[in-house]
Amino acid sequence: MQSSEEQLNQIRNTRLFILDLVKDLSIEQLNKIPNGFNNNIIWNIAHLTAAQQNLCYSRSGLLPTVADKHFLPFLSGTKPDGFLSETEIKDIYITFLASIDQFKVDYANNLFLAFDQWDKRYGMKLKNIEDAINFIPFHEGMHIGYIMALKKLI
C-alpha cells in the first residue's frame, strides 16, 4: 500500500492529467452542458477541488483553504449557475493544483487531528484523514470518466 505522501503525489499527477485532457478545449466547450447532463467539464474540475476541501478540511473541523468561490458553488448537489470566463477558468486551474499542494503541506504538519467519520454512498467508510486520502483517487477517477464522456459530446 502506498504511503499518504505517495498517494498525494499521485493525486497531483492525476490532476495534471486532467488539465492536459482539457487543454485544447475552448471556453465555450468547457462551459457546455450537453443534453442529459447536469453539469459541464469546468464544473467537474472545480468540483474535485471543492470535494477534496470538504472531505479533508471540513470533516476535520478546519476551514477550507480555497476561497468560497472555489468551494460553495461546486459542492456535491450543485450545478453550474452561469458561464465561466477565461479568467475564472484559469483561476480554477491554478486552485486545482495549489489546493493539493497546500493539503500536502498541511498533512505533513499534522493539522488533521480530528475527523468526522463518513459512510460514503459507494460503500466506503471513511474513519480518518488517511481513509479520505485513499478515497480521493477513486472520486477523481470517476470524474475523469465524466469529463471524458462530456468531451465526446461537446
C-alpha positions in Angstrom: 0.0 0.0 0.0 1.2 3.5 -0.8 2.1 6.0 1.8 -0.1 9.0 2.1 2.7 11.2 0.7 3.0 8.9 -2.4 -0.8 8.9 -2.7 -0.9 12.8 -2.6 1.8 12.9 -5.3 -0.3 10.5 -7.4 -3.4 12.8 -6.9 -1.4 15.8 -8.1 -0.3 13.8 -11.2 -3.9 12.8 -11.8 -4.8 16.5 -11.7 -2.1 17.3 -14.2 -3.5 14.6 -16.4 -7.0 16.2 -16.2 -5.6 19.6 -17.1 -3.8 18.1 -20.1 -7.0 16.3 -21.1 -8.9 19.6 -21.4 -6.1 21.9 -22.5 -7.3 22.3 -26.1 -10.9 22.9 -25.3 -12.4 26.4 -25.8 -14.2 28.4 -23.1 -17.5 27.5 -24.7 -16.7 23.8 -24.7 -15.7 23.9 -21.1 -19.0 25.6 -20.2 -21.3 23.5 -22.4 -23.8 21.2 -20.7 -24.9 18.5 -23.2 -28.4 17.3 -23.2 -29.0 14.7 -20.5 -26.2 16.1 -18.2 -26.5 18.4 -15.2 -23.0 19.9 -15.4 -20.1 20.6 -17.6 -16.3 19.9 -17.8 -15.2 23.0 -15.9 -17.8 22.3 -13.1 -16.3 18.8 -12.8 -12.8 20.1 -12.4 -13.8 22.7 -9.8 -15.9 20.1 -8.0 -12.8 18.0 -7.4 -11.2 20.9 -5.6 -14.4 21.6 -3.5 -14.9 17.9 -2.7 -11.3 17.4 -1.5 -11.6 20.5 0.6 -14.9 19.4 2.1 -13.7 15.8 2.7 -10.3 16.7 4.2 -10.7 20.1 5.8 -14.4 20.5 6.7 -14.6 16.9 8.0 -11.6 17.6 10.2 -13.2 20.7 11.7 -10.9 23.0 9.7 -11.8 25.8 7.3 -11.2 25.2 3.6 -8.0 26.7 2.2 -9.7 27.9 -1.0 -11.9 30.9 -1.5 -15.7 30.4 -1.2 -16.0 31.0 -4.9 -14.0 27.7 -5.4 -15.9 25.8 -2.8 -19.6 26.5 -2.3 -20.7 26.6 -6.0 -19.0 23.2 -6.7 -20.0 21.0 -3.8 -22.0 17.8 -4.4 -25.6 18.6 -5.3 -24.8 21.8 -7.1 -24.7 22.5 -10.8 -23.3 25.3 -12.9 -25.2 28.6 -12.4 -23.6 30.6 -15.2 -21.0 30.9 -17.9 -17.4 31.0 -16.5 -15.0 33.4 -18.2 -11.5 32.6 -19.3 -10.1 34.4 -16.2 -12.4 32.4 -13.9 -11.3 29.1 -15.6 -7.6 29.9 -15.3 -8.2 30.7 -11.6 -10.0 27.3 -11.2 -7.0 25.5 -12.8 -4.5 27.3 -10.5 -6.6 26.5 -7.5 -7.0 22.9 -8.6 -3.2 22.3 -8.3 -2.5 24.8 -5.5 -5.1 23.2 -3.2 -3.5 19.8 -3.4 -0.1 21.3 -2.8 -1.4 23.2 0.3 -3.0 20.0 1.5 0.3 18.1 1.2 1.9 20.8 3.4 -0.9 20.8 5.9 -0.9 17.0 6.1 2.9 16.9 6.7 2.3 19.4 9.5 -0.3 17.1 11.2 -3.1 19.6 11.0 -5.8 16.9 10.6 -6.1 15.7 14.2 -9.9 15.1 14.2 -12.1 13.5 11.5 -15.9 13.3 11.4 -16.4 9.7 10.1 -18.4 9.4 6.9 -20.1 6.4 5.3 -19.9 7.2 1.6 -22.6 6.1 -0.8 -20.1 4.0 -2.6 -19.9 1.6 0.3 -16.8 3.1 1.8 -16.3 4.0 5.4 -14.0 6.9 5.9 -12.8 6.9 9.5 -9.8 9.2 9.4 -7.8 11.5 7.2 -5.8 8.6 5.7 -9.1 7.0 4.6 -10.0 10.3 3.0 -6.7 10.5 1.1 -7.3 7.0 -0.1 -10.8 7.9 -1.3 -9.7 10.9 -3.4 -8.2 8.9 -6.3 -11.4 6.9 -6.6 -13.5 10.0 -6.7 -11.3 11.8 -9.1 -11.1 8.8 -11.4 -14.9 8.8 -11.5 -14.9 12.4 -12.6 -12.2 11.7 -15.2 -14.8 9.4 -16.7 -17.5 12.1 -16.6 -15.1 14.6 -18.2 -14.2 12.1 -21.0 -17.9 11.5 -21.7 -18.6 15.2 -21.7 -15.7 15.9 -24.0 -17.1 13.4 -26.6 -20.4 15.3 -26.6 -19.3 18.9 -26.9 
